[in-house]
Amino acid sequence: MSSPSPASLVVAVAAIGFLFDTYELLMFPVIGEQAIVSLLGVEEGSNEVRLWGGRMLWIAALCGGVFGLLGGFFIDRFGRKTVMVGAILMYSVSPLLAAYCTEFWQFVVLRCATFVGVCVELVAAVTWLAELFEDKRQRERAIGWTLAFASVGGILVTEVFDEIRHYLRENPGGVPWLTALGIAPAPWRYTLLTGLIPGALILLLMPFVPESRVWKQKKLSGTLKRPRLAELFSPELRRTTVVTTLLSACGYAAAFGALQLGPLVMAAGLPDVNQARKDVPAKVAAAAAELKTTAPDTPARKAAEENLEAAKGSVKGTIAAKKATMQRWQEIGGLMGRILFAVLLAYIASRLLIRLFLVPGLILFPVTYLALYQGDFTVFCVAVFFCGLVTIAQFSYVSEYLPKVFPVHLRGTGSGFATNVGGRMLGTMAAVLNTELLAPMFFAGEGPDKNPLRVASAAAIIGAAVYAVALVLSFMLPAPREEEVAPPPVKPDQV
């Protein structure tokens, strides 16, 4: 039986990396509220949850942007494979350590470390893939389809959290050996533990995967220029750098200023959740009355006690279920966006393709978060599906486009600058812009129960604004550079 080709292994490693990039990134919107409530000792839906939800999204992304930019330089200096391995190890180990957190600051620091690893890995993997295939069509297909695995990660983390939640509901004592290791039986802690998986998978494959031939050959021949950040702002590359940086910022602003705040904050204000709150007193009273009719130490008493606890926790259960459903629809939409992008890339010109996703998004975001949020839940989720589709397709576009507009010695640096400075530093500020600046402007004078509505209203404004800006920027995108012909393979005696 023939062994897999090096190209196949690189594609496999990149696909696994992309999958767990998103798995780690979208873990916070799923577990964030539970972690904040547990570590800060506050109530669900409180102002602290709203404020720290937005802050955490931005602080982690800001750290990822700063160190991701440095990682882009390292990618060009030390090689794609080496830096990618280090990045994956970082975002695999940090969630494991976060599962042991007893203080909120520890959780913040380790969440930032996870984001740093993800930011560096994404740039390294895309740059590596861009140099793997000499044929333009093969390269586009490889990048487009491997990036589709990123959205699988978002779906996977939603399902994993849901399964863990159900398991701990049936087994409140948790897993004995994990408890013995000092990890409390909480869904958010157990979900963090699963972040160790990608490191194990990648370490098994990495010894069989080659370094980028284009980068390696240039380095061995002495023709690889040293990357310089200032070169990104040379007359030749200034427009490319500025436009791609701002376009990346718009995509991340839509994701962090609207989509990710859906499960994190908005789920608590859905009509079904509000109805569950109104029903709690009656349910608790009925369960308490039933409990009084049972004899102590009998199966009926135990069942009645469980019913009473279920009645008291019905709001939390409803929020958790709605949160999982919203995240699921959003991530399936993102997956469809990745797939649709990969298919259309072969038939539609690059700069026209991005507009096919931007124009619908300009309408979808205000309609979804202003008109549909307080209506039928299924209709709202379908709208969220399409918001995820057009937004995540933008991410695929930017990732595939960036390596084509920078020279080899600046591919990692240029891609890292646009993605990290534009996306992670500037774009993710939309989370704080929403929760701390725009959201408080709505429903002034009313209590924290209006926080989800405030955040949804701000999300509509942010989404519409950044999609409008991105549409204008799409007309300023430079044409991709001429294809660089890869040098001949390096002979064993030259290595």
ABEGO torsion letter per residue (X at the ends): XBBBBAAAAAAAAAAAAAAAAAAAAAAAAAAAAAAAAAAAGBBBGBAAAAAAAAAAAAAAAAAAAAAAAAAAAAAAAAEAAAAAAAAAAAAAAAAAAAAABABAAAAAAAAAAAAAAAAAAAAAAAAAAAAABABAAAAAAAAAAAAAAAAAAAAAAAAAAAAAAAAAAABAAEBAAAAAAGBBBBAAAAAAAAAAAAAAAAAAAAAABBBBAAAAAAAAAGABBBBBAAAAABAAAAAAAAAAAAAAAAAAAAAAAAAAAAAAAAAAABAAAAAAAAAAAAAAAAAAAAAAABBBGBAAAAAAAAAAAAAAAAAAAAAAAAAAAAAAAAAAAAAAAAAAAAAAAAABBAAAAAAAAAAAAAAAAAAAAAAAAABBAAAAAAAAAAAAAAAAAAAAAAAAAAAAABBAAAAAAAAAAAAAAAAAAAAAAAAAAAAAAAAAABGBGBBAAAAAAAAAAAAAAAAAAAAAAAAAAAAABBBBBBBBBBBBBBBAAAX
